[in-house]
Amino acid sequence: MTIKELRDKYNLSQSALAKAIGVSASTIGAIEGGRMKVSAKIADAVKATYGEVIEIEEKTEKKVEKVEQKAKETKTKAKAIKKKAETKAKSVAETADKVVAKAEEAKAKAEEKAAEVAEKADKVEAKAEKVEKKAQTTKQKMEKSKASRKKVAAAAAEAVELVEKKTRGTRKKVKEVAAEVTEKAAPIVEDAKTTVEEVVKKAEPIVEEAKAAVEKAVDEAKPVVAEVAEKVEAKVEEVKPVVEKKAKDTKAKAKTTGKKVAAAAKKKTTTTRKKVTEAVEKVLPKKVEVVIQSPMGGEITPEAILAKVGEVDAVYVRVDMNKAYWVKGTESGSVDLW
C-alpha cells in the first residue's frame, strides 16, 4: 500500500496523516510527488497507528525494466528531436539566404531614400531660414506694437486718474451743496410746520364755539321742557332738527377749515421742494461723459466700470490688461473690462 492509497482508504488529508504519524505535511506531499522515498521510520509509524504496511522500495527487476523503458523512450525522443533540428536548420539556412537578399535590396532602397531625404532636408532648411527671418520681422512689429500699447495704457491710466480726481471734487462739492441746501431749507420747513400748527390752533376755537353753542341750546331747552310738560313731545320734535342742523353745519365748517389748512400746507411744501430743486440744479456742475477705449476697439464708461465692481473704496483700471482692480477695506480683486 502507498501513502496515497492509505489516505484514500481512511479519507485523510496530507496534514491529518502527517500529524498522526509525527511528520510534516510537506514530507507527505514530497513522498506522494516522488521527490522522497518512504523511510522505515515512517512505515513503522503508519503500521503502529493504522496497522497497515507501506511499501518501502520496489523490486529491483521492476525498477530496471522501468529504467530501460525510460531510456528507450528517451532515445526515440532524441532521434525525433535530431530530425526536427536538422529540418529546422535547413529551413533556417534557406531563410537566412532570403534575408540576406532582402537586406541587400533594402540597403539599396535605403541609400536611395537617404538621398531623397537629404534633398528634402536641404529644402526644409531653406524654408526654416525664411521662417526665421519672418519671425524676426514679426518680433520687431510686436515690440513696436507693445510700445504703442504701453503709451495707450499710460494715457488711459492718466485719463482715469483725472476722472477720479474730478469725480472726488464733484462728490465733495455735491456734499457741500447738499449741506448748504439742507441748511437753507430747514427754516422754510420749520416755517411751513409753524403755519400748519397755527391753522390748527385757529380751528380749535371754532370747534369749541360750536360745541358751546350746542350745549347752550340744550341748556336753554331744558327749562322750557320742564315748564311746558304738555308740549314736550312737540317742542322736542321742533327743537331737534334745529340742533342737528346747527351741529351738522358746525361739523362741515370744521371739515372745510381742515381741508383749507391741508391744502395750504401742501402748497407750501411743494413750493419749498421746488426752491430746493432749483437751488441744487444751480450749484451742481454739468455732467461730462467720459468714455475709455480699448486698443482692440472696445469702449466702456467709468459708470459701467463702477457697476461691474460694485460698492468699493478704490478702483485702478489697466486697459492694456483688460482689468479693473478694486479695493474694499482689506479685500481686493479684479474684473474684466470687456
C-alpha positions in Angstrom: 0.0 0.0 0.0 1.2 3.5 -0.8 0.8 6.7 1.2 -1.8 8.0 -1.2 -3.8 4.7 -1.0 -3.7 4.9 2.8 -5.1 8.4 2.8 -7.8 7.5 0.3 -8.8 4.4 2.4 -9.1 6.4 5.6 -10.2 9.6 4.0 -7.3 11.6 5.4 -5.7 14.9 4.3 -2.0 15.2 4.0 -2.0 17.4 7.1 -4.1 15.0 9.1 -1.9 12.0 8.2 1.3 13.9 8.9 0.0 14.9 12.3 -1.0 11.3 13.1 2.4 9.8 12.3 4.5 12.7 13.6 5.9 14.2 10.3 5.3 17.5 8.4 2.6 17.9 5.7 5.4 18.8 3.2 7.0 15.4 3.8 3.8 13.6 2.9 3.5 15.8 -0.2 7.1 15.0 -1.3 6.6 11.2 -0.9 3.4 11.3 -3.0 5.1 13.6 -5.6 8.0 11.1 -5.9 10.6 13.5 -4.6 11.2 11.5 -1.4 11.1 7.7 -0.5 9.2 6.2 2.4 11.6 5.7 5.2 11.5 2.7 7.6 10.6 5.1 10.4 7.5 6.4 8.5 6.5 2.8 7.6 6.7 1.7 11.3 4.7 4.8 12.4 1.9 4.0 9.8 1.8 0.4 10.9 1.7 1.3 14.6 -1.1 3.9 14.0 -3.3 2.3 11.3 -2.0 -1.4 11.2 -1.2 -1.0 7.5 2.0 -2.0 5.7 3.6 0.6 3.4 5.8 -0.4 0.6 9.3 0.9 1.3 11.1 0.0 -2.0 10.1 -1.6 -5.3 11.7 -4.8 -6.5 14.9 -4.4 -8.4 13.7 -6.1 -11.6 10.7 -3.8 -11.9 13.0 -0.9 -11.3 15.4 -2.0 -14.1 12.5 -2.5 -16.5 11.3 0.9 -15.9 14.7 2.4 -16.3 15.2 0.5 -19.6 11.8 1.6 -20.8 12.6 5.2 -19.9 15.9 5.0 -21.7 14.2 3.6 -24.8 11.6 6.4 -24.8 14.4 9.0 -24.3 16.4 7.6 -27.3 13.3 7.7 -29.5 12.6 11.3 -28.4 16.2 12.2 -29.1 16.1 10.9 -32.7 12.9 12.8 -33.3 14.4 16.0 -31.9 17.5 15.5 -34.0 15.4 15.1 -37.1 13.4 18.2 -36.3 16.6 20.1 -35.6 18.1 19.1 -39.0 14.9 20.2 -40.8 14.8 23.4 -38.8 18.5 24.1 -39.6 17.9 23.6 -43.3 14.8 25.9 -43.1 16.8 28.5 -41.2 19.6 28.4 -43.8 17.1 29.0 -46.6 15.5 31.8 -44.6 18.9 33.3 -43.9 19.7 33.4 -47.7 16.4 35.1 -48.4 17.0 37.6 -45.5 20.5 38.4 -47.0 18.9 39.0 -50.4 16.2 41.2 -48.9 18.8 43.1 -46.8 20.8 43.9 -49.9 17.7 45.1 -51.6 16.6 47.1 -48.6 20.1 48.6 -48.4 19.8 49.8 -52.0 16.4 51.3 -51.3 17.6 52.9 -48.1 20.5 54.6 -49.9 18.0 55.9 -52.5 15.7 57.0 -49.7 18.5 58.7 -47.9 19.4 60.7 -50.9 15.7 61.8 -51.2 15.6 62.7 -47.5 18.9 64.7 -47.8 17.4 66.7 -50.7 14.2 67.3 -48.7 16.3 68.3 -45.7 18.0 71.0 -47.8 14.6 72.3 -48.8 13.4 72.3 -45.3 16.5 74.1 -44.1 15.9 76.8 -46.7 12.3 77.2 -45.6 13.4 77.3 -42.0 15.7 80.2 -42.8 12.8 82.1 -44.4 10.6 81.3 -41.4 13.3 82.6 -39.0 13.6 85.8 -41.0 9.8 86.2 -41.0 9.7 85.5 -37.2 12.3 88.2 -36.6 10.3 90.7 -38.6 7.1 89.7 -36.7 9.0 90.1 -33.4 10.1 93.6 -34.4 6.5 94.5 -35.2 5.3 93.1 -31.9 7.8 95.1 -30.0 6.6 98.3 -31.8 3.0 97.3 -31.0 3.9 96.7 -27.4 5.4 100.1 -27.1 2.2 101.6 -28.6 0.1 99.6 -26.2 2.2 101.0 -23.3 1.7 104.5 -24.5 -2.1 103.9 -24.7 -2.1 102.3 -21.3 -0.3 105.2 -19.8 -2.7 107.7 -21.4 -5.7 105.7 -20.2 -4.3 105.5 -16.7 -3.7 109.3 -16.8 -7.3 109.8 -18.0 -8.7 107.5 -15.3 -6.7 109.3 -12.7 -8.0 112.7 -14.0 -11.6 111.3 -14.0 -11.2 110.1 -10.4 -9.8 113.5 -9.3 -12.7 115.3 -10.9 -15.2 112.7 -9.5 -13.8 113.2 -6.0 -14.0 117.0 -6.4 -17.6 116.7 -7.7 -18.6 114.5 -4.9 -17.2 116.9 -2.3 -18.9 119.8 -4.0 -22.2 117.9 -4.1 -21.9 117.1 -0.4 -21.2 120.8 0.4 -24.2 121.9 -1.8 -26.4 119.3 -0.1 -25.4 120.6 3.3 -26.0 124.2 2.2 -29.4 123.4 0.7 -30.4 121.4 3.8 -29.4 124.4 5.9 -31.4 126.8 3.8 -34.4 124.5 3.6 -34.6 124.0 7.3 -36.1 127.4 8.1 -38.6 127.0 5.2 -39.7 123.6 6.5 -40.0 125.0 10.1 -42.0 127.9 8.7 -44.4 125.5 7.0 -44.6 123.4 10.1 -45.4 126.5 12.2 -48.1 127.6 9.7 -49.8 124.3 9.9 -49.8 124.4 13.7 -51.2 128.0 13.6 -54.0 126.9 11.4 -54.9 124.0 13.6 -54.8 126.3 16.6 -57.2 128.7 14.9 -59.6 126.0 14.0 -59.7 124.8 17.7 -61.7 127.8 19.0 -64.3 127.5 16.2 -64.8 123.8 17.1 -65.1 124.8 20.8 -67.5 127.6 20.0 -69.7 125.2 18.0 -69.6 122.8 20.9 -70.5 125.5 23.4 -73.4 126.7 21.2 -74.8 123.2 21.1 -74.5 122.8 24.9 -76.1 126.3 25.4 -79.0 125.4 23.1 -79.6 122.2 25.1 -79.5 124.1 28.4 -82.0 126.7 27.1 -84.3 123.9 26.0 -84.4 122.2 29.4 -86.4 124.9 31.4 -88.9 125.1 28.5 -89.4 121.4 28.6 -89.9 121.5 32.4 -92.5 124.3 32.3 -94.4 123.0 29.4 -94.7 119.3 30.2 -97.8 119.0 28.0 -95.9 120.4 25.0 -92.7 118.4 25.5 -93.0 116.0 22.6 -94.0 118.7 20.1 -91.2 121.1 21.3 -88.6 118.3 21.2 -89.5 117.4 17.7 -89.4 121.1 16.8 -86.0 121.8 18.5 -84.2 118.6 17.5 -83.9 119.4 13.7 -82.6 122.9 14.5 -79.9 121.5 16.9 -78.9 118.7 14.4 -78.7 121.2 11.6 -76.6 123.5 13.8 -74.2 120.6 14.7 -74.0 119.5 11.0 -73.2 123.0 9.9 -70.5 123.3 12.5 -69.0 119.9 11.6 -69.0 120.9 7.9 -67.4 124.2 8.7 -64.6 122.4 10.8 -64.1 119.9 7.9 -63.8 122.7 5.3 -61.3 124.5 7.6 -59.2 121.4 7.9 -59.1 120.9 4.1 -58.0 124.5 3.7 -55.3 124.0 6.2 -54.1 120.8 4.5 -54.2 122.5 1.0 -52.2 125.4 2.3 -49.6 123.1 3.9 -49.3 121.1 0.7 -48.9 124.2 -1.4 -46.2 125.4 1.0 -44.3 122.1 0.8 -44.5 121.9 -3.0 -43.0 125.5 -3.2 -40.3 124.5 -0.7 -39.4 121.4 -2.8 -39.3 123.4 -6.0 -37.0 126.0 -4.4 -34.6 123.3 -3.1 -34.5 121.5 -6.5 -33.7 124.8 -8.3 -31.0 125.7 -5.8 -29.4 122.2 -6.3 -29.6 122.5 -10.1 -27.9 125.9 -10.0 -25.0 124.7 -7.8 -24.3 121.2 -9.4 -21.9 121.2 -12.3 -22.9 119.9 -15.7 -22.3 116.1 -16.2 -19.4 115.3 -18.5 -19.5 111.9 -20.3 -16.1 110.0 -20.2 -15.5 107.0 -22.5 -12.5 104.8 -22.2 -11.5 103.0 -25.4 -9.5 99.7 -25.7 -6.7 99.4 -28.3 -8.7 96.4 -29.6 -11.8 98.6 -30.2 -14.0 98.1 -27.1 -15.5 101.1 -25.2 -16.5 101.5 -21.5 -17.5 104.4 -19.2 -16.5 105.0 -15.6 -20.1 104.4 -14.6 -20.1 101.0 -16.3 -16.8 100.1 -14.5 -18.3 101.1 -11.1 -21.4 99.0 -11.9 -19.1 96.0 -12.6 -17.1 96.2 -9.3 -19.9 97.3 -7.1 -19.5 99.4 -3.9 -15.7 99.6 -3.3 -13.2 102.1 -1.8 -11.0 102.5 -4.9 -10.6 101.2 -8.5 -7.5 101.1 -10.7 -8.0 100.5 -14.4 -5.5 98.7 -16.7 -6.8 98.9 -20.3 -3.8 97.1 -21.7 -4.6 94.1 -19.4 -8.4 94.4 -19.8 -8.7 94.6 -16.0 -10.3 96.8 -13.3 -8.6 96.2 -9.9 -10.7 97.1 -6.9 -10.0 97.6 -3.1 -12.6 97.4 -0.4 -11.2 97.6 3.2 -8.8 94.7 3.5 -10.3 92.8 0.5 -9.2 93.2 -3.2 -10.0 91.7 -6.6 -10.4 92.3 -10.3 -13.0 92.1 -13.1 -12.7 92.1 -16.9 -13.5 95.4 -18.7 -14.7 93.8 -21.9 
